[in-house]
Amino acid sequence: MINRTLVRTKVVQTLFAHYYEEDNTLLSAKKNLLGSFADTYSLYMLMLDFVNEMVAAAEDKIAFEEERAKVRHEAYTPNMNFVNNRFATQIFNNRQLRAYMDENHLGWDAAHESLRILWKQIQNSECYQDYMKIDEPTYDDDKQIWRKIVTDVLADNEELNTALEELEVALDRKGWTTDVNVVLSYVVKTIKRFQEENAGGQPLLEMFDSEDELNFGKLLLKATIDNHEEYVALIEEHLKNWEIHRIAYMDLIILQTALAEIINFPNIPLEISMNEYLEIAKEYSTDKSHQFINGILDEIVRKLKKENKLLKAVVLD
């Protein structure tokens, strides 16, 4: 699940905090990096469990309407599409999800009010209203409504961010509000993979597709910390009319991490490394940071090539 792009971001975030900590050893940094991976995976599981929370809200609504109809001596026939959704039933019965939630003591209890608002947003959404008009939804319909809820309602949702902020405090987690849109893309990927015949045994995404991604993160972190002074000196050498203490702290971290990858991972093409860190700069630093970082990296790369100190793979057409 956690790919190399996200690994790079996690390494940069870990390093950003690393130099502020009193216990800023390599061992503590590795521990924090692994913890950030685990927190992201927990968010993935939590967002899958969100399905169960919304079905429970729908069931509560039906029960309330049934009770009100009894008091008023009125007929009431509930629309059961949402609560009988077969994809949601699979999520509820998924053994991997249930075991992970129980073992890690995860849940939505601390975000009750935000869940209520999110449920209203879902009910008011066009995708929900269209789904509830289907006479007999197919299994594909049941999956499609949840894919649309994730992409159309939950993505870039301020109320979801509020809920996750509350849960970060209650559950002692980190990075959920910054990772949420990436994690939602994993949820969509998971929905597409679901097959009805798998029932509660449907496999979910693993934390890493392979050990290579995890090892890459560990090695990148170590290379950046081990060569910290060398990379800072290299950056300072290529500053023009600018003192290093005036550089945005995040820019300095991104530059060091980029250099660690460019210099120590010859099998990763230079273009890929450069582009990945420019994207991180666009996402996590100032508006013009990516231009500044691109200029510094270009000059350093030219110097290293001239001195025959850079051996990199190339991207073939």
Contacts in CASP RR format, 6 or more apart in sequence:
PFRMAT RR
TARGET T0000
AUTHOR 0000-0000-0000
METHOD contacts of the structure
MODEL  1
MINRTLVRTKVVQTLFAHYYEEDNTLLSAKKNLLGSFADTYSLYMLMLDF
VNEMVAAAEDKIAFEEERAKVRHEAYTPNMNFVNNRFATQIFNNRQLRAY
MDENHLGWDAAHESLRILWKQIQNSECYQDYMKIDEPTYDDDKQIWRKIV
TDVLADNEELNTALEELEVALDRKGWTTDVNVVLSYVVKTIKRFQEENAG
GQPLLEMFDSEDELNFGKLLLKATIDNHEEYVALIEEHLKNWEIHRIAYM
DLIILQTALAEIINFPNIPLEISMNEYLEIAKEYSTDKSHQFINGILDEI
VRKLKKENKLLKAVVLD
1 41 0 8 1.000
1 44 0 8 1.000
1 186 0 8 1.000
1 205 0 8 1.000
1 206 0 8 1.000
1 207 0 8 1.000
1 208 0 8 1.000
1 209 0 8 1.000
2 10 0 8 1.000
2 37 0 8 1.000
2 40 0 8 1.000
2 41 0 8 1.000
2 207 0 8 1.000
2 208 0 8 1.000
2 213 0 8 1.000
3 209 0 8 1.000
3 213 0 8 1.000
4 213 0 8 1.000
4 216 0 8 1.000
5 276 0 8 1.000
5 279 0 8 1.000
6 40 0 8 1.000
6 179 0 8 1.000
6 182 0 8 1.000
7 213 0 8 1.000
7 214 0 8 1.000
7 216 0 8 1.000
7 217 0 8 1.000
7 220 0 8 1.000
8 220 0 8 1.000
8 257 0 8 1.000
8 261 0 8 1.000
8 276 0 8 1.000
8 277 0 8 1.000
8 280 0 8 1.000
9 280 0 8 1.000
9 283 0 8 1.000
9 284 0 8 1.000
10 33 0 8 1.000
10 36 0 8 1.000
10 37 0 8 1.000
10 40 0 8 1.000
10 217 0 8 1.000
11 33 0 8 1.000
11 217 0 8 1.000
11 220 0 8 1.000
11 221 0 8 1.000
11 224 0 8 1.000
11 257 0 8 1.000
12 250 0 8 1.000
12 253 0 8 1.000
12 254 0 8 1.000
12 257 0 8 1.000
12 280 0 8 1.000
12 284 0 8 1.000
13 36 0 8 1.000
13 175 0 8 1.000
13 178 0 8 1.000
13 284 0 8 1.000
14 29 0 8 1.000
14 32 0 8 1.000
14 33 0 8 1.000
14 36 0 8 1.000
14 221 0 8 1.000
15 29 0 8 1.000
15 221 0 8 1.000
15 224 0 8 1.000
15 225 0 8 1.000
15 253 0 8 1.000
15 256 0 8 1.000
15 257 0 8 1.000
16 249 0 8 1.000
16 250 0 8 1.000
16 253 0 8 1.000
17 32 0 8 1.000
18 24 0 8 1.000
18 28 0 8 1.000
18 29 0 8 1.000
18 32 0 8 1.000
18 225 0 8 1.000
21 28 0 8 1.000
26 221 0 8 1.000
26 222 0 8 1.000
26 225 0 8 1.000
26 226 0 8 1.000
29 221 0 8 1.000
29 225 0 8 1.000
30 218 0 8 1.000
30 221 0 8 1.000
30 222 0 8 1.000
33 217 0 8 1.000
33 218 0 8 1.000
33 221 0 8 1.000
36 174 0 8 1.000
36 175 0 8 1.000
37 207 0 8 1.000
37 208 0 8 1.000
37 214 0 8 1.000
38 207 0 8 1.000
39 173 0 8 1.000
39 174 0 8 1.000
39 175 0 8 1.000
39 176 0 8 1.000
39 179 0 8 1.000
40 175 0 8 1.000
40 179 0 8 1.000
40 182 0 8 1.000
40 183 0 8 1.000
41 207 0 8 1.000
42 100 0 8 1.000
42 104 0 8 1.000
42 106 0 8 1.000
42 173 0 8 1.000
43 164 0 8 1.000
43 173 0 8 1.000
43 175 0 8 1.000
43 176 0 8 1.000
43 179 0 8 1.000
43 180 0 8 1.000
43 183 0 8 1.000
44 183 0 8 1.000
44 186 0 8 1.000
44 187 0 8 1.000
44 205 0 8 1.000
45 97 0 8 1.000
45 100 0 8 1.000
45 101 0 8 1.000
45 104 0 8 1.000
45 106 0 8 1.000
45 204 0 8 1.000
46 101 0 8 1.000
46 106 0 8 1.000
46 107 0 8 1.000
46 108 0 8 1.000
46 167 0 8 1.000
46 176 0 8 1.000
47 150 0 8 1.000
47 154 0 8 1.000
47 180 0 8 1.000
47 183 0 8 1.000
47 184 0 8 1.000
47 187 0 8 1.000
48 91 0 8 1.000
48 94 0 8 1.000
48 97 0 8 1.000
48 187 0 8 1.000
48 190 0 8 1.000
48 204 0 8 1.000
49 91 0 8 1.000
49 97 0 8 1.000
49 101 0 8 1.000
49 106 0 8 1.000
49 107 0 8 1.000
49 108 0 8 1.000
50 108 0 8 1.000
50 154 0 8 1.000
51 87 0 8 1.000
51 88 0 8 1.000
51 91 0 8 1.000
51 92 0 8 1.000
51 146 0 8 1.000
52 88 0 8 1.000
52 91 0 8 1.000
52 92 0 8 1.000
53 108 0 8 1.000
53 115 0 8 1.000
54 82 0 8 1.000
54 115 0 8 1.000
54 118 0 8 1.000
54 119 0 8 1.000
54 122 0 8 1.000
54 149 0 8 1.000
55 82 0 8 1.000
55 83 0 8 1.000
55 85 0 8 1.000
55 88 0 8 1.000
55 92 0 8 1.000
57 115 0 8 1.000
57 116 0 8 1.000
57 119 0 8 1.000
58 82 0 8 1.000
58 83 0 8 1.000
58 119 0 8 1.000
59 83 0 8 1.000
62 78 0 8 1.000
62 80 0 8 1.000
62 83 0 8 1.000
65 76 0 8 1.000
65 78 0 8 1.000
66 76 0 8 1.000
66 78 0 8 1.000
68 76 0 8 1.000
69 75 0 8 1.000
69 76 0 8 1.000
79 132 0 8 1.000
81 131 0 8 1.000
81 132 0 8 1.000
81 134 0 8 1.000
81 137 0 8 1.000
82 88 0 8 1.000
82 128 0 8 1.000
82 131 0 8 1.000
82 132 0 8 1.000
82 145 0 8 1.000
85 137 0 8 1.000
85 142 0 8 1.000
85 145 0 8 1.000
85 146 0 8 1.000
86 139 0 8 1.000
86 142 0 8 1.000
86 196 0 8 1.000
87 139 0 8 1.000
87 142 0 8 1.000
87 143 0 8 1.000
87 146 0 8 1.000
87 191 0 8 1.000
87 194 0 8 1.000
88 142 0 8 1.000
88 146 0 8 1.000
90 194 0 8 1.000
90 196 0 8 1.000
90 198 0 8 1.000
90 199 0 8 1.000
90 200 0 8 1.000
90 202 0 8 1.000
91 97 0 8 1.000
93 199 0 8 1.000
93 200 0 8 1.000
94 200 0 8 1.000
94 201 0 8 1.000
94 202 0 8 1.000
94 204 0 8 1.000
95 200 0 8 1.000
95 201 0 8 1.000
96 201 0 8 1.000
96 203 0 8 1.000
96 204 0 8 1.000
97 204 0 8 1.000
100 106 0 8 1.000
101 107 0 8 1.000
105 171 0 8 1.000
106 171 0 8 1.000
107 167 0 8 1.000
107 171 0 8 1.000
108 115 0 8 1.000
108 163 0 8 1.000
108 167 0 8 1.000
109 170 0 8 1.000
110 166 0 8 1.000
110 167 0 8 1.000
110 169 0 8 1.000
110 170 0 8 1.000
110 171 0 8 1.000
111 162 0 8 1.000
111 163 0 8 1.000
111 164 0 8 1.000
111 166 0 8 1.000
111 167 0 8 1.000
114 159 0 8 1.000
114 160 0 8 1.000
114 162 0 8 1.000
114 163 0 8 1.000
114 166 0 8 1.000
115 163 0 8 1.000
117 159 0 8 1.000
118 153 0 8 1.000
118 154 0 8 1.000
118 157 0 8 1.000
118 159 0 8 1.000
118 160 0 8 1.000
118 163 0 8 1.000
121 153 0 8 1.000
121 157 0 8 1.000
121 159 0 8 1.000
122 128 0 8 1.000
122 149 0 8 1.000
122 153 0 8 1.000
123 129 0 8 1.000
125 148 0 8 1.000
125 149 0 8 1.000
125 152 0 8 1.000
125 153 0 8 1.000
126 152 0 8 1.000
127 145 0 8 1.000
127 148 0 8 1.000
127 149 0 8 1.000
127 152 0 8 1.000
127 153 0 8 1.000
128 145 0 8 1.000
128 149 0 8 1.000
131 137 0 8 1.000
131 141 0 8 1.000
131 144 0 8 1.000
131 145 0 8 1.000
134 141 0 8 1.000
137 145 0 8 1.000
139 196 0 8 1.000
143 191 0 8 1.000
143 192 0 8 1.000
143 194 0 8 1.000
146 191 0 8 1.000
147 188 0 8 1.000
147 191 0 8 1.000
147 192 0 8 1.000
150 184 0 8 1.000
150 187 0 8 1.000
150 188 0 8 1.000
150 191 0 8 1.000
151 184 0 8 1.000
151 188 0 8 1.000
154 160 0 8 1.000
154 184 0 8 1.000
155 181 0 8 1.000
155 184 0 8 1.000
156 181 0 8 1.000
160 180 0 8 1.000
161 177 0 8 1.000
161 180 0 8 1.000
164 176 0 8 1.000
164 177 0 8 1.000
164 180 0 8 1.000
165 176 0 8 1.000
165 177 0 8 1.000
167 173 0 8 1.000
167 176 0 8 1.000
168 174 0 8 1.000
168 175 0 8 1.000
168 176 0 8 1.000
168 177 0 8 1.000
186 205 0 8 1.000
189 205 0 8 1.000
190 204 0 8 1.000
190 205 0 8 1.000
193 202 0 8 1.000
193 203 0 8 1.000
194 202 0 8 1.000
195 202 0 8 1.000
208 214 0 8 1.000
216 265 0 8 1.000
219 264 0 8 1.000
219 265 0 8 1.000
220 257 0 8 1.000
220 260 0 8 1.000
220 261 0 8 1.000
220 264 0 8 1.000
220 265 0 8 1.000
223 260 0 8 1.000
223 261 0 8 1.000
223 263 0 8 1.000
223 264 0 8 1.000
224 231 0 8 1.000
224 256 0 8 1.000
224 257 0 8 1.000
224 260 0 8 1.000
227 259 0 8 1.000
227 260 0 8 1.000
227 263 0 8 1.000
228 256 0 8 1.000
231 255 0 8 1.000
231 256 0 8 1.000
231 259 0 8 1.000
231 260 0 8 1.000
232 244 0 8 1.000
232 252 0 8 1.000
232 256 0 8 1.000
234 259 0 8 1.000
234 300 0 8 1.000
235 244 0 8 1.000
235 247 0 8 1.000
235 252 0 8 1.000
235 255 0 8 1.000
235 256 0 8 1.000
235 259 0 8 1.000
235 296 0 8 1.000
235 300 0 8 1.000
236 244 0 8 1.000
238 296 0 8 1.000
238 299 0 8 1.000
238 300 0 8 1.000
238 303 0 8 1.000
239 247 0 8 1.000
239 296 0 8 1.000
244 252 0 8 1.000
247 255 0 8 1.000
248 285 0 8 1.000
248 286 0 8 1.000
248 289 0 8 1.000
250 281 0 8 1.000
250 284 0 8 1.000
250 285 0 8 1.000
250 289 0 8 1.000
251 281 0 8 1.000
251 285 0 8 1.000
251 286 0 8 1.000
251 289 0 8 1.000
251 292 0 8 1.000
251 293 0 8 1.000
254 277 0 8 1.000
254 280 0 8 1.000
254 281 0 8 1.000
254 284 0 8 1.000
254 285 0 8 1.000
254 289 0 8 1.000
254 293 0 8 1.000
255 277 0 8 1.000
255 293 0 8 1.000
255 296 0 8 1.000
255 297 0 8 1.000
257 277 0 8 1.000
258 273 0 8 1.000
258 274 0 8 1.000
258 277 0 8 1.000
258 293 0 8 1.000
258 297 0 8 1.000
259 297 0 8 1.000
259 300 0 8 1.000
261 268 0 8 1.000
261 273 0 8 1.000
261 277 0 8 1.000
262 270 0 8 1.000
262 273 0 8 1.000
262 274 0 8 1.000
262 297 0 8 1.000
262 301 0 8 1.000
262 304 0 8 1.000
262 310 0 8 1.000
262 312 0 8 1.000
263 304 0 8 1.000
263 309 0 8 1.000
263 310 0 8 1.000
265 273 0 8 1.000
266 311 0 8 1.000
266 312 0 8 1.000
266 313 0 8 1.000
267 313 0 8 1.000
268 312 0 8 1.000
268 313 0 8 1.000
269 312 0 8 1.000
269 313 0 8 1.000
269 314 0 8 1.000
269 315 0 8 1.000
270 301 0 8 1.000
270 310 0 8 1.000
270 312 0 8 1.000
270 313 0 8 1.000
270 314 0 8 1.000
271 315 0 8 1.000
272 315 0 8 1.000
274 294 0 8 1.000
274 297 0 8 1.000
277 293 0 8 1.000
277 297 0 8 1.000
278 290 0 8 1.000
278 293 0 8 1.000
278 294 0 8 1.000
279 290 0 8 1.000
281 289 0 8 1.000
281 290 0 8 1.000
281 293 0 8 1.000
282 289 0 8 1.000
282 290 0 8 1.000
285 293 0 8 1.000
301 310 0 8 1.000
304 310 0 8 1.000
END
